[in-house]
């Protein structure tokens, strides 16, 4: 195998594809990048949950394939100062990486046993701008469970209707729902993807209008954009019937400036972060005032500001991290925060419309 190409293009592809490598796996080939040079140069990797393939424009001189340690080739490319790079593989699987000024000779691995990237026989399709998909995932993935004891909660449930895509994540303490509009379609369907896989996908997708084409079959989803394809395994099982947990009525609904409210929670968190993050912040509503306070071994904090007059009083404990996770993933200038009682969830919604819905369970106040 022998080819030459732009170092920038090759490094960009290697950086993307390396995100599916598992360098800690006892299966050595899963820590490698598979290079295939035929009529075009393809690079791919897999950790058996996510597989990535990138196409790179290159001058193919001799066809062939090889498996190269992802960390070594990545380091070589990063440190090389030349704009163009040459790679050659001999019959002993030795990989020669060279430019006019330097040369590396490293050992490659046979690619015969590497699980090759295969496209899926798609049953459904959907296309969406990259930035819209990233925003929706980023707005919900933080609410996925990290504990594998209930695997279904480690994923995001995607609900595709005729005009919108709804993402739902629940970890047992909070729920995040995000809706985005999609081009009108005939069919409706659901699918489940692991939160940690989606977080890897966020690192690859761009924050622009690049169209991401998503295709599905019974077991996999394939994301195709620009010169890359990402294939992921769908989760099996039925998602939790979350609608039963949504409060039917709220006794108190307050319009707040999101930035000011976020800063108040951050100030309160200073006292908590130096002690025990499980300590709740206390939100009290009385008359025309909303106050935030907390007490720990480090000290205490109290701050209040005016709201519109309400006849209902409330004192509720909430986790500061859970609140900040929500507030920092909302771009709206103002939000509505709603309560029913100290024992029922806090709900955060937009002032207009229903593009997001966040619910946080309260903490018991001693």
Order of alpha helices (4+ residues) and beta strands (2+ residues): beta-alpha-beta-beta-beta-beta-beta-alpha-beta-beta-beta-beta-alpha-beta-beta-beta-beta-alpha-beta-beta-beta-beta-alpha-beta-beta-alpha-beta-beta-beta
